[in-house]
Amino acid sequence: MTISPELLILDCDGVLIDSEIISARMLVSELAALGVQIDLPYVARHFLGRSYPTVMATIRQDFGLDLPQDFETGYREALLAAFARDLRVMPGVTTMLDQLALPVCVATSSSPRRVETSLRLVGLWARLGPVTFTASEVARGKPAPDLFLHAATRMGADPGACLVIEDSLTGLRAAKAAGMEVWRFTGGSHMGPQTPEEPEDARPARRFDDFARFFDIAPALRRSALRRQP
């Protein structure tokens, strides 16, 4: 680790919760019903880590599609229903949070309703809800640095002393633009061991794919490690 962080900032979708594969499949299905054919790699390249308004604007621009007035409402409701059936917390996250020796917050491109529903479903809202910040609170979403800088300000942390955990290239770019160290989590169902290397402008300081091994990488961030210090 190149810094001694005073704040851990976690992305939500694809990091705290294994949601990105559910969202991608739902978007592919809903757009197919309108005659727009995209696949999961397309979603990963263009939409991963971005807010819903940005995704919709991209679809309108790329496909010249005039989305029905009720598309957003229908998509959001269908997605939350799918989350209620299938959403899971990322393995190892709860134990990591239990043992973490520094403050933590969440910075997500999800809407306030979606992130609250998601974290309630996996039992993390009571713990993380008060320190969850969404793209709706800033002028520019990821890959701009605004959301991460906003989270650091709200938490009283120096941006240069923040460690960010992200899964998407969009999020990696946002964290780097904010002057923060960023690690890439590749353990979500939408990723895997064959995830290609990141381009230079999105290259993380580290990669890991299992929160059960988080403290193997950063033992000094474990609460018990602090107690053992003389």
N, C-alpha and C positions, 0 to 999 in steps of 0.2 A: 504494500500500500504506500502511495506517495504522499498521503496527507494523514493527519490525525484528526478525523472528522469530529465535529460537534453536533452534526445533525445528519440523519439518514432520511433521504427522500425517496419514497417508493412510488413507481407507477402502479396503477391498479390492474387494468386489463392485461392479461398475459404475464403478470408478475405476481400480484397477490392472489388473483383468481384465474382459473383456466377457462377464460371466456372467449378468447379471440377466435377459436375454431368454430364456436357456436355462432358468433356474430357473423363471421365470414360466410358460413353455409346459409344462414338466414338471408343475408343480403343477396347472394347468388340466386337463391330461390325466389325472392320477392321481385328481383329485376327480371328474371326469366319469365315471370308471369306477365311482364310488360313488353316482352320481346327483345330484351337486352341480354345478350349472352356474354357473361364473364366467368372466369374460373377462380379458384382459390389463389393461384399464384398472382393473378391480376390484382386481387384484393390485397394481398400481402405487399405488393410493390407500391400500390397507389394509395391505400387507405389505412394501413396499419399505423396506429398511434395518432390518427387525426380525428378531429371532432366531427360530429354528425353533419353540421352545416357545411363544413369543408368537403366532406364526402359527397353530399348532395350537389354542391356546386360543381364538383369535378364531373359527376355523372351527366349533369345538364350540358356542360361544355363539351365533353368528349363524345357524347352520343346524340346531342341535339334533342334530348328528351324533355318534354314538358310533363313533369311528374304530376300525377293526379293530386288534387288538393288534400286528399285524406291519406296520401302515401306515408307521410312521416308518422302520423298517429297509428296507422295500421302496422307499420314496420316496428315501431317501438313497443306496441302492445304484444305483437307476436314474439319479439325478442325476449321480453321480460317473462312471457309464458314459458319459453324455451329455457331460460335461466332457472325458473322455478323447478323445472324437471331435471335439468342436467348440470347446473353450475356446481363446481367444486372449488374449495380453497386449494391453492397450490400446495402440494406436499411439503412439509417442513416449515411453512411460513409461521404457523402459530407458535411452534417451539422456538424458532428464531426470535420472534417478538418477545416471548417470555424471558429470554436470556439476554436480550440486547441491553447494553450498558449506556446508551445515549438516546436522546430524544429522537422521535420518528414522526414523519408526517407523510401524507399521500398527495401527489400532484397528478391529476388525471384529465384527459381530454373528454371523458364521459360527462354527460349532463348530470346535474345534481340529483335528479330523480333516479337515473340509472345507477349511479355509483352508490347511492344510499340503499336502493333495493338489492343490489348485488352484494354489498358488504353485510347487509342484514341476513341475506340468505345463507351466507357462509359463517355467520357468527362473529364478524369483525367490526360491525358498526359501533357498538358500545365503546369499543377500545379506540377506534380510529376516526369515527365520525367527527369529533370536535377538531381534529387536525387534518381534515380532508379538504383540499382546494381544487377547484375545477376551472376549466378553460373559460367558463362563463364569467369569471371574476377578473379577466384581463382583456386587454384590447386585441392581442394577437395570441393565437394558440401555438402549440408546437408545430414546426421546428423553431419558432421564435423563442427567445429565452424568458419571455415575460412570466410564464406560469411558475417556473422554477425560482426566479428572482422574487416573485410575489410570495411564494411559500417560505423562502428563507427570511424575508422581511417579517412576515407574520409570526414566524417562530423565533425571531430575534437572533438569527444566525448569520455569520459572514458567508456570502456565497462561496468564497474560496475555501471554506472549511466544511463544505457540504459534500456528501457522497450520495450519488443518485444510482438507483437500480432501474434499468429500463430494458425493454425487449425490442422495441422498434427502432429503425434507423431514424425516424422522425424524432423520437424521444432522445436518442443519443445525440443528435445534432443540437437539439434544444439545450440539453445539459451542458454540452461543450461550449455553446454560445454564451451560456450563463457563467462560464468560468469555473464549473464544478467538475470534480472527478466523477466519472460515470463507469459503471460496470454493466455488462450486458448479461441478462438472464435468458438462457436459451432452453429452459426446461418445459415450456408450455407445449400443449398438443399441436399448436400451429407451427412449431419449429422442430428442432431435432439436431442430431449430431452432424447432419450434412448441411446445416445452415452455412451459406457461403461467407467468406471473410468480408468484413465491412469495408466500404470505400474510406479513403484517408480522412475525409471530413466527418466521418461518423465512427471512427475507430475507438472502441472503449479501452480503458486501462486494463481491464480484465474481462474474461468470460467465465460464467459458471452455469451449470444446468441443474443444480439440486440445492435447495435451501438447507438440507440436512448437512451439507458440507460448507455452509457459509462461514462458520467460525474456524474451519480448517484454513481458509484463506485469510481471515481477519480475526485471529484469536484475541487480540487486544480489545475488540469490541464486545466481548462476552462479559457479562456482569460478574461471573465467578472469577474470571481472570483478574479483574480489578481487585477483588477481595484477597487474592493471593499475593498481590504486590506488597513488599515490605514497607 
